[in-house]
């Protein structure tokens, strides 16, 4: 076990359950991936879309990410995929499939806020390593929550 590097070196059960920065990234990326699918399918206008509809949005998203970012679809979100998905470049690629300009702008702002907040939980000592982001963190997270509860209220209510 000492020689194994990375997350796999961790004991299977933690004595205190902890969410490390990697799994935080993975969880956030999984959520954004679902939002991207919903936005491609314009879920905010629909009532109970069918499984086939949802599958077609996911296929469209995967195809676009593969074509534009060379990002192959994965069965389970992993760290590398999460890192590449959570970029301004990726959100621009996704926005090409989102019909409404207003929704595209909301997605862009969500990603911008996320990228400003991320260093705060990724660094060992945020006060030293990213003081500016730390100062803006409270404001950014409030704005992030506002967007989720207004523009994306079909998902977060």
Residue frames as qw, qx, qy, qz and C-alpha x, y, z in Angstrom:
[[0.000, 0.885, 0.466, 0.000, 0.00, 0.00, 0.00],
 [0.338, -0.736, 0.071, 0.583, 2.87, 2.42, 0.70],
 [0.360, -0.166, 0.561, 0.727, 4.09, 2.22, -2.88],
 [0.212, 0.611, 0.690, 0.327, 0.72, 2.83, -4.54],
 [0.114, -0.098, -0.048, 0.987, 0.28, 6.48, -5.44],
 [0.289, -0.224, -0.402, -0.840, -2.88, 8.55, -5.72],
 [0.627, -0.267, 0.119, -0.722, -6.37, 7.94, -4.51],
 [0.873, -0.009, -0.457, -0.172, -6.12, 4.13, -4.80],
 [0.423, 0.248, -0.690, 0.533, -3.58, 4.16, -1.93],
 [0.388, -0.345, 0.307, -0.798, -6.29, 5.29, 0.47],
 [0.161, 0.079, 0.946, -0.268, -7.94, 2.77, 2.75],
 [0.109, -0.398, -0.770, -0.486, -11.33, 1.70, 1.45],
 [0.357, -0.797, -0.474, -0.113, -13.22, 2.97, 4.49],
 [0.181, 0.513, -0.308, 0.781, -12.23, 6.25, 6.08],
 [0.287, -0.343, -0.734, 0.511, -12.64, 6.57, 9.84],
 [0.165, 0.639, 0.294, -0.692, -13.99, 10.07, 9.25],
 [0.574, 0.569, 0.516, 0.285, -15.63, 10.45, 5.86],
 [0.157, -0.655, 0.128, 0.728, -13.79, 13.19, 3.99],
 [0.644, 0.712, 0.271, 0.066, -14.27, 14.72, 0.59],
 [0.530, -0.370, 0.270, 0.714, -10.87, 15.42, -0.92],
 [0.168, 0.613, -0.167, -0.754, -10.31, 18.05, -3.60],
 [0.038, 0.137, -0.845, -0.516, -10.20, 15.46, -6.40],
 [0.014, 0.415, 0.909, 0.025, -13.59, 14.01, -5.53],
 [0.111, 0.676, 0.301, -0.663, -14.95, 17.49, -5.10],
 [0.132, 0.441, -0.500, -0.733, -13.88, 18.19, -8.72],
 [0.045, -0.083, -0.948, -0.305, -15.39, 14.91, -9.89],
 [0.070, 0.560, 0.757, -0.327, -18.71, 15.61, -8.15],
 [0.146, 0.665, 0.054, -0.730, -18.91, 19.13, -9.56],
 [0.109, 0.311, -0.689, -0.645, -18.04, 17.97, -13.07],
 [0.045, 0.283, 0.955, 0.079, -20.71, 15.25, -12.89],
 [0.126, 0.678, 0.529, -0.494, -23.27, 17.88, -11.96],
 [0.138, 0.609, -0.261, -0.736, -22.17, 20.25, -14.76],
 [0.020, -0.083, 0.890, 0.447, -22.28, 17.35, -17.22],
 [0.095, 0.515, 0.845, -0.105, -25.95, 16.80, -16.29],
 [0.122, 0.735, 0.200, -0.636, -26.71, 20.52, -16.56],
 [0.025, 0.404, -0.588, -0.700, -25.10, 20.58, -20.02],
 [0.045, 0.214, 0.936, 0.276, -27.36, 17.72, -21.17],
 [0.075, 0.668, 0.657, -0.340, -30.45, 19.42, -19.76],
 [0.069, 0.689, -0.056, -0.719, -29.57, 22.70, -21.46],
 [0.011, -0.172, 0.771, 0.613, -29.00, 21.01, -24.83],
 [0.069, -0.387, -0.899, -0.192, -32.49, 19.50, -24.47],
 [0.204, -0.345, -0.041, -0.915, -34.02, 22.74, -23.15],
 [0.332, -0.309, -0.866, 0.209, -35.43, 20.92, -20.12],
 [0.004, 0.247, 0.399, -0.883, -36.61, 24.21, -18.59],
 [0.443, 0.126, -0.241, -0.855, -39.39, 24.28, -21.23],
 [0.576, -0.004, -0.751, -0.323, -40.40, 20.62, -20.95],
 [0.695, -0.369, 0.373, -0.492, -42.35, 18.43, -18.60],
 [0.779, -0.194, 0.593, -0.062, -40.91, 14.96, -17.96],
 [0.469, 0.599, -0.537, -0.365, -38.79, 14.32, -21.07],
 [0.991, 0.005, -0.038, -0.130, -38.59, 10.65, -22.07],
 [0.729, -0.457, 0.411, 0.300, -35.55, 8.46, -21.49],
 [0.708, 0.392, 0.386, 0.444, -34.94, 8.38, -25.26],
 [0.157, 0.948, 0.064, 0.270, -34.95, 12.18, -25.41],
 [0.480, -0.823, 0.299, 0.058, -32.47, 12.38, -22.55],
 [0.817, -0.115, 0.439, 0.357, -30.29, 9.76, -24.21],
 [0.576, 0.648, 0.270, 0.418, -30.19, 11.78, -27.43],
 [0.076, -0.976, 0.117, -0.165, -29.05, 14.91, -25.56],
 [0.671, -0.587, 0.415, 0.182, -26.30, 12.95, -23.88],
 [0.786, 0.230, 0.419, 0.394, -25.23, 11.52, -27.23],
 [0.335, 0.875, 0.120, 0.327, -25.16, 15.03, -28.73],
 [0.347, -0.899, 0.264, -0.041, -23.04, 16.29, -25.81],
 [0.783, -0.318, 0.464, 0.266, -20.61, 13.36, -26.01],
 [0.702, 0.493, 0.346, 0.379, -20.29, 13.73, -29.77],
 [0.137, 0.956, -0.007, 0.259, -19.59, 17.47, -29.51],
 [0.499, -0.785, 0.365, 0.038, -17.01, 17.04, -26.72],
 [0.825, -0.063, 0.462, 0.320, -15.30, 14.26, -28.66],
 [0.587, 0.661, 0.277, 0.377, -15.24, 16.25, -31.90],
 [0.096, 0.930, -0.047, 0.350, -14.17, 19.63, -30.50],
 [0.359, -0.790, 0.443, -0.227, -12.12, 18.73, -27.41],
 [0.595, 0.301, -0.745, 0.023, -11.09, 15.15, -28.24],
 [0.339, -0.284, 0.669, -0.598, -12.76, 14.17, -24.98],
 [0.425, -0.064, -0.857, -0.283, -13.95, 10.56, -25.16],
 [0.664, -0.478, -0.085, -0.569, -17.10, 9.66, -23.21],
 [0.148, 0.268, -0.871, 0.384, -16.48, 7.88, -19.89],
 [0.515, -0.421, -0.730, -0.155, -18.75, 5.51, -17.98],
 [0.509, -0.743, -0.342, 0.268, -17.82, 7.08, -14.63],
 [0.121, 0.959, -0.120, 0.228, -16.51, 10.60, -14.21],
 [0.825, -0.207, -0.142, 0.506, -12.79, 10.59, -13.44],
 [0.350, -0.725, -0.028, 0.593, -10.34, 13.32, -12.47],
 [0.325, -0.144, 0.495, 0.793, -8.81, 13.84, -15.90],
 [0.059, 0.556, 0.689, 0.461, -12.20, 14.10, -17.61],
 [0.250, -0.840, -0.427, 0.224, -13.44, 16.44, -14.88],
 [0.375, -0.546, 0.131, 0.737, -10.43, 18.72, -15.27],
 [0.198, 0.036, 0.585, 0.786, -10.93, 19.02, -19.03],
 [0.058, -0.648, -0.710, -0.269, -14.71, 19.44, -18.79],
 [0.284, -0.850, -0.338, 0.288, -14.52, 22.25, -16.25],
 [0.401, -0.202, 0.219, 0.866, -12.94, 24.86, -18.51],
 [0.302, 0.616, 0.080, -0.723, -14.15, 27.95, -20.37],
 [0.172, 0.319, -0.744, -0.561, -13.15, 26.19, -23.60],
 [0.002, 0.208, 0.978, 0.020, -15.46, 23.26, -22.82],
 [0.203, 0.586, 0.565, -0.544, -18.37, 25.52, -21.92],
 [0.254, 0.538, -0.289, -0.750, -17.98, 27.36, -25.25],
 [0.139, 0.115, -0.910, -0.373, -18.10, 24.03, -27.09],
 [0.056, 0.405, 0.881, -0.237, -21.26, 23.04, -25.20],
 [0.193, 0.579, 0.238, -0.755, -22.83, 26.45, -25.84],
 [0.169, 0.246, -0.634, -0.713, -22.72, 25.74, -29.58],
 [0.212, -0.244, -0.921, -0.216, -25.48, 23.18, -28.93],
 [0.037, -0.518, -0.648, 0.557, -27.57, 25.35, -26.60],
 [0.233, 0.639, 0.567, 0.465, -30.32, 27.17, -28.58],
 [0.165, -0.940, -0.281, -0.103, -30.97, 30.15, -26.27],
 [0.400, 0.587, -0.273, 0.648, -28.40, 32.96, -25.98],
 [0.451, -0.684, 0.204, -0.536, -29.66, 33.80, -22.49],
 [0.950, -0.298, 0.078, -0.045, -29.05, 30.21, -21.33],
 [0.792, 0.356, -0.174, 0.464, -25.61, 30.17, -22.97],
 [0.069, 0.705, -0.282, 0.647, -24.66, 33.31, -21.05],
 [0.719, -0.565, 0.184, -0.362, -25.85, 31.73, -17.79],
 [0.982, -0.025, -0.030, 0.186, -23.71, 28.64, -18.44],
 [0.551, 0.543, -0.226, 0.593, -20.67, 30.82, -19.19],
 [0.228, -0.715, 0.277, -0.600, -21.13, 32.82, -16.00],
 [0.904, -0.385, 0.077, -0.170, -21.61, 29.66, -13.94],
 [0.907, 0.148, -0.095, 0.382, -18.31, 28.27, -15.26],
 [0.280, 0.668, -0.236, 0.648, -16.48, 31.59, -14.77],
 [0.524, -0.664, 0.235, -0.478, -17.61, 31.71, -11.14],
 [0.981, -0.190, 0.019, 0.020, -16.70, 28.05, -10.62],
 [0.772, 0.353, -0.163, 0.504, -13.20, 28.61, -12.00],
 [0.012, 0.706, -0.280, 0.651, -12.70, 31.61, -9.70],
 [0.708, -0.545, 0.216, -0.394, -13.79, 29.59, -6.65],
 [0.967, 0.088, -0.236, 0.041, -11.95, 26.37, -7.44],
 [0.488, 0.481, -0.512, 0.518, -8.42, 27.43, -6.37],
 [0.395, -0.576, 0.354, -0.622, -9.71, 28.13, -2.86],
 [0.878, -0.274, 0.296, -0.258, -10.43, 24.46, -2.16],
 [0.901, 0.361, -0.178, 0.161, -7.63, 23.10, -4.36],
 [0.345, 0.638, -0.471, 0.502, -4.70, 24.87, -2.67],
 [0.607, -0.208, -0.648, 0.411, -3.16, 23.88, 0.65],
 [0.264, -0.499, -0.378, 0.734, -3.14, 27.40, 2.02],
 [0.268, 0.741, 0.508, 0.348, -5.64, 29.65, 0.19],
 [0.219, -0.942, -0.111, 0.229, -4.83, 32.74, 2.28],
 [0.396, -0.581, 0.448, 0.553, -1.24, 32.64, 0.99],
 [0.419, 0.017, 0.747, 0.515, -1.67, 31.05, -2.44],
 [0.056, 0.457, 0.602, 0.652, -4.82, 32.75, -3.76],
 [0.074, -0.348, -0.506, 0.786, -5.83, 35.63, -1.45],
 [0.273, 0.121, -0.236, -0.925, -7.83, 37.42, -4.19],
 [0.499, -0.168, -0.739, -0.420, -10.02, 34.41, -4.91],
 [0.341, -0.300, -0.784, 0.422, -10.44, 33.84, -1.18],
 [0.061, 0.247, 0.255, -0.933, -11.70, 37.41, -0.69],
 [0.450, 0.121, -0.333, -0.819, -14.20, 37.03, -3.52],
 [0.151, -0.039, -0.987, -0.048, -15.23, 33.50, -2.55],
 [0.155, 0.405, 0.717, -0.546, -18.26, 34.43, -0.48],
 [0.371, 0.525, -0.041, -0.765, -19.57, 36.82, -3.13],
 [0.314, 0.302, -0.761, -0.481, -18.89, 34.32, -5.93],
 [0.056, -0.138, -0.985, 0.087, -20.57, 31.42, -4.16],
 [0.273, 0.480, 0.507, -0.662, -23.62, 33.59, -3.41],
 [0.400, 0.501, -0.312, -0.701, -23.86, 34.59, -7.08],
 [0.191, 0.165, -0.939, -0.234, -23.36, 30.94, -8.10],
 [0.101, 0.307, 0.881, -0.346, -26.24, 29.89, -5.83],
 [0.345, 0.524, 0.192, -0.754, -28.43, 32.70, -7.19],
 [0.375, 0.379, -0.601, -0.596, -27.92, 31.54, -10.78],
 [0.134, -0.019, -0.990, -0.034, -28.65, 27.92, -9.86],
 [0.124, 0.417, 0.773, -0.463, -31.83, 28.81, -8.00],
 [0.379, 0.597, 0.098, -0.700, -33.14, 31.16, -10.70],
 [0.436, 0.506, -0.539, -0.513, -31.95, 30.16, -14.18],
 [0.409, 0.162, -0.893, -0.096, -31.60, 26.47, -13.31],
 [0.480, -0.203, 0.496, -0.695, -34.52, 26.22, -10.90],
 [0.871, 0.094, -0.282, -0.392, -35.89, 23.19, -12.80],
 [0.740, 0.190, -0.597, 0.243, -32.93, 21.32, -11.30],
 [0.364, -0.043, -0.594, 0.716, -32.29, 23.11, -7.99],
 [0.331, -0.572, -0.245, -0.709, -35.40, 24.16, -6.17]]
